[in-house]
Amino acid sequence: MASPFFREAQRSGGGSRMKLFLEGYRSVSGISGPLLFVSGIRKAGYGELVRIETPTGIRTGQILQIQGDLCVIQVFDGTIGLNIKNTTVWFERDVVRMPVGDALIGQILSGRGQPLDGGRLSFIDKDLPITGMPINPVQRMSPNAYVETGISTIDLMNTLVRGQKLPVFSGSGLPANEIAAQIVQQARVPGREAEFLVVFAAMGITRREARYFIDTFQRTGAINNGVFFFNLASDSAVERLLTPRMALTTAEYFAFEKGYDVLVVMTDMLYYCEALREISAAREEVPGRRGYPGYMYSDLAEIYERAGCVKDCSGSVTQIPIITMPDDDMTHPVVDLSGYITEGQIVLDRSIHDRGAFPPINVLPSLSRLMNKGIGKKRTFDYHRALADQLYASYARAQELARLRLIVGDDGLTETEHLFLKFGEKFEKKFVSQGNIYRSLHETVEIAWQCLAELPARELYRLPEHYITEKLGTHSQ
């Protein structure tokens, strides 16, 4: 067994300074991918932070697994260039932490919570473990307010509720990044605009995509009302696993200690899961579906379940994870498991995108399971649910008739069926395709009624009759 050696260090915390002795080991026994294997270890802890000293500089890592006196360490900076013989591993006796404070607002950070411009964070309140603060189920509060995104197909038909986790499923090549940027710019909780904050976490994106996000947020001023984390495709896969946890730790601080309503937008969770698969393969674990580790469900749940509202706390954490569907496959493991854990989905449709609509959201497979908790009288408007149901039913009928017309032709359809086809076209052009602009809920409702005006009143059976008379007047029966 290798014998450790020690050095004295000081760490400040909460205004006081404490001395501690760091243990160092030169017994590195192997390297595999982003993993470092160190033998002869004593009293190591799972998740413990380590510092790796080499002749070329310092790297950091975290204990991933302990088997007897053998430790498996995932290296945040990658293992390229490491040499077993001249590497020293120091055990920090601490976990990975995120520095938090009011000064984070407006900051652009790396996936590890460090300023991208190479500067240092100042005016930090405290360092919090990135494992987060699990919400006691007894203290969870039922969501009771909606988050306005400025996107009609979400606000009216798949309403996002404060404390919800609502993923966006996107096919490859669809404008998920543009929609994410639009939500970051436009989102708010009506009546609490001053206490609203966005935390944005990008994982595995290219430099071009990162530049697009940064330029967009700076041009629109969204940069001044959020905290932004960027993990690039060229960065370490291990860092990709830290990024959502860094972001959520920041969100929990502002929500549960500062009273903000925080919206966390995470893109792309597929790249996060691919990093999880890469590290699992390096550990030679038995693969599950499509090579992903069997514990991916619990790992994703650990992230998604950090959303919610807490009793006696005015703040909340709401999540919009964005997930790419390889080959537009909704049964893909990452998409499938995310659907189980979260509370609905917003689905981007390739055929709607091909018809030139933006955002190309297909309302039929989309769903917000907590929608009813945030809408209705004194929240949005009293017939919100009925109007959404009517739009769903009418658009579904229009889609069915569009397929039927391919078989029987226009002559085989009735006059009413032609009106439904006309409604479907107008619904996509006027309601779904709003462009990259903010649309208030009032404007959304007015456009919805303009679309429904194409149909006879007798077909609007999901709406109270007096609303039909009020909005459409002497509408054809």
C-alpha positions in Angstrom: 0.0 0.0 0.0 1.3 3.4 -0.9 1.9 5.7 2.1 0.4 9.2 1.8 2.1 12.5 2.5 0.5 15.6 3.8 0.6 19.4 3.4 -1.1 22.1 5.4 -3.7 24.3 3.7 -6.1 27.0 4.7 -9.7 27.4 3.5 -11.9 30.4 4.2 -15.6 29.7 4.9 -18.4 31.9 6.3 -15.9 34.7 7.2 -13.6 32.4 9.3 -10.5 30.5 8.2 -9.7 26.9 9.1 -6.6 24.8 8.8 -6.7 21.4 7.2 -4.2 18.8 6.1 -4.5 17.5 2.5 -3.4 13.9 1.8 -1.4 13.4 -1.3 -0.8 10.1 -3.2 1.6 9.2 -6.0 0.1 5.7 -6.5 -1.7 6.3 -9.8 -2.3 2.8 -11.2 -4.0 3.5 -14.5 -5.8 5.9 -16.8 -8.8 5.1 -18.9 -10.6 7.9 -20.9 -11.5 10.7 -18.5 -10.9 8.4 -15.5 -7.9 8.1 -13.2 -7.3 5.1 -10.9 -5.4 5.6 -7.6 -4.6 2.7 -5.3 -3.7 2.6 -1.6 -6.3 5.2 -0.6 -7.6 5.4 2.9 -10.6 7.3 4.3 -11.8 8.6 0.9 -15.3 9.8 0.4 -17.7 9.4 -2.6 -18.0 12.7 -4.5 -14.9 14.1 -2.8 -13.0 16.8 -4.7 -9.4 16.1 -5.6 -6.5 18.1 -7.1 -4.2 16.5 -9.6 -0.7 17.9 -9.6 1.5 17.4 -12.7 4.7 19.0 -14.0 2.5 20.9 -16.6 0.0 22.2 -14.1 -3.0 21.5 -11.8 -6.2 19.7 -12.7 -9.2 19.0 -10.7 -11.4 15.9 -10.3 -14.0 14.1 -8.2 -14.1 10.6 -6.7 -16.6 8.6 -8.7 -16.2 5.2 -7.2 -14.4 3.5 -4.2 -13.5 -0.2 -4.2 -11.5 -1.1 -1.1 -8.4 1.0 -1.3 -8.9 1.8 -5.0 -10.4 5.1 -6.1 -11.8 5.9 -9.5 -11.5 9.6 -10.1 -13.2 11.5 -13.0 -10.9 14.3 -14.2 -12.8 17.5 -15.0 -10.0 18.8 -17.4 -9.5 15.4 -19.2 -6.6 13.0 -18.9 -4.7 13.9 -22.1 -1.0 14.3 -21.3 -1.1 12.8 -17.8 1.8 10.5 -16.9 1.3 7.9 -14.2 4.8 8.3 -12.8 4.8 12.0 -12.2 1.2 12.6 -11.1 0.3 13.4 -7.5 -3.3 13.3 -6.3 -4.3 15.5 -3.4 -7.6 14.7 -1.6 -9.3 18.0 -0.6 -11.7 16.5 2.0 -14.5 18.5 0.4 -17.2 18.2 -2.3 -17.6 20.2 -5.5 -19.2 23.6 -4.7 -20.7 26.5 -6.6 -20.0 30.0 -5.4 -23.3 32.0 -5.3 -24.3 35.6 -4.6 -26.1 38.5 -6.2 -23.0 39.3 -8.3 -23.8 36.2 -10.4 -26.6 38.0 -12.2 -25.5 39.0 -15.6 -22.5 36.6 -15.5 -21.4 34.3 -18.4 -19.8 31.2 -16.9 -18.2 28.0 -18.0 -19.8 24.7 -17.3 -17.8 24.6 -14.1 -19.0 27.9 -12.8 -15.9 30.0 -13.7 -16.2 33.3 -15.7 -15.6 32.7 -19.4 -13.5 35.9 -19.6 -10.9 34.4 -17.2 -11.8 36.9 -14.4 -12.7 36.1 -10.8 -16.1 36.1 -9.2 -16.4 38.8 -6.5 -18.9 39.6 -3.8 -19.8 35.9 -3.3 -22.2 35.1 -0.5 -21.3 31.4 0.1 -20.2 28.2 -1.6 -22.9 25.6 -1.9 -22.5 21.8 -2.7 -23.7 21.1 -6.2 -25.6 18.1 -5.0 -28.3 20.6 -4.0 -30.9 20.7 -1.3 -33.5 17.9 -1.6 -37.0 19.3 -1.2 -38.9 17.6 1.6 -42.1 16.2 -0.1 -44.2 17.4 2.9 -42.9 20.9 2.3 -43.6 20.9 -1.4 -46.4 23.3 -2.4 -48.8 22.7 -5.3 -48.1 25.1 -8.2 -50.7 27.9 -8.5 -49.4 30.4 -11.0 -48.4 30.3 -14.7 -45.2 31.4 -16.3 -45.7 33.4 -19.5 -43.3 32.6 -22.3 -44.8 34.9 -24.9 -45.4 31.9 -27.2 -49.0 31.2 -28.1 -48.9 27.5 -28.4 -47.4 27.2 -24.9 -49.2 30.0 -23.0 -52.7 29.1 -24.2 -52.6 25.4 -25.0 -49.8 23.9 -22.9 -49.4 26.4 -20.1 -46.1 26.3 -18.2 -46.8 26.5 -14.4 -44.5 27.8 -11.7 -42.5 24.9 -10.2 -43.1 22.6 -13.2 -40.6 20.7 -15.3 -41.7 20.8 -19.0 -39.3 19.5 -21.6 -39.1 20.5 -25.3 -38.6 17.5 -27.6 -36.9 18.5 -30.8 -35.7 16.6 -33.9 -32.2 17.2 -35.2 -32.0 20.4 -37.3 -35.2 21.9 -35.9 -34.9 25.4 -34.3 -34.7 24.4 -30.7 -31.9 26.8 -29.9 -33.9 29.7 -31.3 -36.9 28.7 -29.2 -34.7 28.4 -26.1 -33.3 31.9 -26.7 -36.9 33.3 -27.3 -38.1 31.8 -24.0 -35.1 33.2 -22.1 -35.8 36.7 -23.5 -39.6 36.7 -23.0 -40.4 34.6 -20.0 -41.9 36.2 -16.8 -44.4 35.5 -14.0 -47.1 38.1 -14.4 -47.2 40.3 -11.3 -43.7 39.3 -10.2 -41.5 40.6 -13.0 -39.0 42.1 -10.6 -38.6 38.8 -8.8 -38.1 36.7 -11.9 -34.7 35.3 -13.0 -33.5 33.0 -15.7 -30.6 30.4 -15.3 -29.5 29.1 -18.7 -27.3 26.0 -19.0 -25.9 24.9 -22.4 -24.2 21.5 -22.7 -22.1 20.1 -25.5 -22.8 23.0 -27.9 -20.5 24.3 -30.6 -18.7 27.7 -30.4 -20.9 29.0 -33.1 -24.0 28.1 -31.1 -22.5 29.6 -28.0 -21.8 32.8 -29.8 -25.4 32.9 -31.1 -26.8 32.6 -27.6 -24.4 35.2 -26.1 -25.0 37.7 -28.9 -28.7 37.3 -28.7 -28.9 37.7 -25.0 -26.6 40.8 -25.1 -28.5 42.4 -27.9 -31.9 41.9 -26.3 -30.8 42.7 -22.7 -31.7 39.3 -21.4 -28.1 39.0 -20.2 -29.0 41.4 -17.4 -31.6 39.2 -15.9 -30.0 35.8 -15.7 -27.0 33.6 -15.0 -25.5 31.8 -18.0 -23.5 28.5 -18.1 -21.8 27.3 -21.3 -20.2 23.9 -21.7 -18.7 23.6 -25.2 -18.5 20.4 -27.3 -14.7 20.7 -27.0 -14.8 20.8 -23.2 -14.5 17.7 -21.0 -17.3 15.2 -20.9 -16.9 15.2 -17.1 -17.6 18.9 -17.0 -20.8 18.3 -18.9 -22.1 16.3 -15.9 -21.4 19.3 -13.6 -23.1 22.0 -15.7 -26.8 21.3 -14.9 -25.9 20.8 -11.3 -24.0 24.1 -11.1 -27.0 25.8 -12.8 -29.6 24.2 -10.5 -27.5 25.0 -7.4 -27.5 28.6 -8.5 -31.3 28.5 -9.2 -32.0 27.0 -5.7 -30.0 29.8 -4.0 -31.9 32.6 -5.8 -35.3 30.8 -5.4 -35.2 29.5 -1.8 -32.8 32.0 -0.2 -33.6 35.2 -2.2 -37.2 34.6 -3.1 -36.9 34.7 -6.9 -39.0 32.7 -9.4 -36.3 31.1 -11.3 -36.7 29.5 -14.8 -33.9 27.0 -15.6 -33.5 26.4 -19.4 -31.1 23.4 -20.1 -30.0 22.5 -23.6 -29.2 19.8 -24.7 -29.9 17.0 -22.3 -29.1 14.5 -25.0 -25.4 15.6 -24.9 -25.5 15.4 -21.1 -26.6 11.7 -21.4 -24.0 11.0 -24.0 -21.4 12.2 -21.6 -22.9 9.9 -19.0 -22.6 7.0 -21.5 -19.0 7.8 -22.3 -17.9 7.7 -18.7 -20.0 4.6 -18.0 -18.1 2.9 -20.9 -14.8 4.0 -19.5 -15.7 2.3 -16.2 -16.6 -0.9 -18.2 -20.1 -1.0 -16.8 -22.8 -3.3 -18.2 -24.7 -1.1 -20.7 -28.4 -0.7 -20.8 -30.7 0.4 -23.7 -28.6 1.7 -26.7 -25.4 1.7 -24.5 -26.7 4.1 -21.9 -26.1 3.1 -18.2 -28.9 1.5 -16.3 -28.8 4.2 -13.7 -29.6 7.0 -16.3 -33.2 7.2 -15.1 -32.2 7.9 -11.5 -29.5 10.3 -12.7 -32.0 12.3 -14.7 -34.5 12.2 -11.9 -31.9 13.7 -9.6 -31.7 16.7 -11.9 -35.4 17.1 -12.9 -36.7 16.7 -9.4 -34.9 19.8 -8.2 -37.8 21.8 -9.6 -40.6 22.9 -7.4 -42.2 25.3 -4.9 -41.8 25.2 -1.2 -44.2 26.2 1.6 -43.6 29.6 3.2 -41.1 30.5 0.4 -42.1 33.0 -2.3 -39.5 31.7 -4.7 -39.7 28.7 -7.1 -37.6 26.7 -9.6 -39.2 25.9 -12.9 -37.4 23.8 -15.6 -37.5 23.7 -19.4 -35.0 21.0 -20.5 -34.5 20.7 -24.2 -33.8 17.3 -25.6 -32.9 16.3 -29.2 -34.6 13.2 -30.5 -32.2 11.2 -32.8 -34.1 10.3 -36.0 -37.2 12.1 -34.5 -37.6 9.0 -32.3 -39.8 9.7 -29.2 -39.0 6.2 -27.9 -35.2 7.0 -27.7 -34.1 6.2 -24.1 -33.2 9.8 -23.2 -36.5 11.2 -24.5 -38.5 8.3 -23.1 -37.1 8.5 -19.6 -37.4 12.3 -19.5 -41.1 12.0 -20.5 -41.7 9.6 -17.5 -40.0 12.0 -15.0 -41.3 15.3 -16.2 -44.8 16.7 -16.3 -45.6 16.9 -20.0 -43.7 17.8 -23.2 -43.6 20.4 -26.0 -43.0 18.7 -29.3 -41.4 20.3 -32.3 -42.7 19.0 -35.6 -40.6 18.6 -38.8 -43.6 18.8 -41.2 -44.8 22.1 -39.6 -41.3 23.4 -39.8 -41.1 22.4 -43.5 -44.3 24.5 -44.1 -42.4 27.6 -42.8 -44.0 28.0 -39.4 -42.0 29.2 -36.4 -42.0 28.0 -33.7 -42.9 24.7 -35.3 -44.8 23.3 -32.2 -47.2 20.5 -32.8 -50.0 21.1 -30.2 -51.5 17.6 -30.7 -48.8 15.5 -29.1 -47.8 18.3 -26.7 -49.1 18.3 -23.2 -48.7 20.2 -19.9 -50.0 18.0 -17.1 -50.0 20.8 -14.5 -51.7 23.3 -16.8 -55.0 23.3 -14.9 -53.3 24.4 -11.7 -52.1 27.7 -13.2 -55.0 28.8 -15.4 -58.6 29.9 -15.0 -60.4 32.6 -13.1 -58.1 35.1 -11.2 -55.1 33.5 -12.9 -55.5 33.8 -16.7 -59.1 34.0 -17.8 -62.1 32.0 -16.7 -62.7 30.0 -20.0 -59.0 29.2 -20.6 -59.4 25.4 -20.5 -62.5 25.5 -22.7 -60.8 27.6 -25.4 -57.7 25.4 -25.4 -59.9 22.2 -25.7 -61.9 23.7 -28.6 -58.7 24.6 -30.5 -57.3 21.1 -29.8 -60.5 19.4 -31.1 -60.9 21.6 -34.1 -57.2 21.3 -35.2 -57.3 17.5 -34.7 -60.4 17.3 -36.9 -58.7 19.4 -39.5 -55.6 17.1 -39.5 -57.9 14.0 -40.0 -59.7 15.7 -42.9 -56.4 16.7 -44.5 -55.5 13.0 -44.6 -58.9 12.0 -45.8 -58.8 14.6 -48.7 -55.8 12.7 -50.1 -58.1 9.7 -50.6 -61.5 11.1 -51.6 -60.4 14.5 -53.0 -62.1 17.8 -52.5 -65.4 16.7 -54.0 -65.7 14.0 -51.4 -65.8 16.4 -48.5 -68.8 18.4 -47.2 -69.0 22.1 -46.9 -68.4 22.0 -43.1 -65.4 19.7 -43.7 -63.9 22.3 -46.1 -64.4 24.9 -43.3 -62.4 22.8 -40.9 -59.6 22.5 -43.5 -59.6 26.3 -43.9 -59.5 26.6 -40.1 -56.4 24.2 -39.9 -54.5 26.3 -42.5 -55.3 29.6 -40.7 -54.5 28.1 -37.3 -51.0 27.2 -38.5 -50.3 30.4 -40.3 -51.8 32.9 -37.7 -51.7 31.1 -34.4 -48.8 28.6 -34.4 -46.5 30.7 -36.7 -46.0 33.8 -34.7 -42.3 34.3 -35.5 -39.6 35.4 -33.1 -41.8 38.0 -31.4 -43.4 38.3 -28.0 -47.2 37.8 -27.9 -49.2 38.6 -24.8 -51.9 36.2 -23.6 -54.6 38.8 -24.6 -53.2 38.9 -28.2 -53.1 35.1 -28.3 -56.8 34.8 -27.3 -57.8 37.3 -29.9 -56.0 35.4 -32.6 -57.5 32.1 -31.4 -61.0 33.6 -31.9 -60.1 34.8 -35.3 -59.2 31.3 -36.3 -62.4 29.8 -34.8 -64.4 32.3 -36.7 -63.9 30.1 -39.8 -66.1 27.4 -38.2 -69.9 27.3 -37.7 -71.1 28.1 -34.2 -72.6 24.6 -33.9 -69.1 23.1 -34.1 -67.8 25.2 -31.2 -69.5 22.9 -28.7 -66.7 23.0 -26.1 -67.2 26.7 -25.5 -69.9 28.3 -23.4 -72.6 29.8 -25.8 -72.5 33.3 -24.3 -68.7 33.6 -25.1 -69.4 32.6 -28.8 -72.1 35.3 -29.0 -69.8 37.9 -27.3 -66.8 37.2 -29.5 -68.3 36.2 -32.8 -71.7 38.0 -32.7 -74.2 36.7 -35.3 -72.0 33.9 -36.2 -73.4 31.3 -38.7 -75.2 28.5 -37.0 
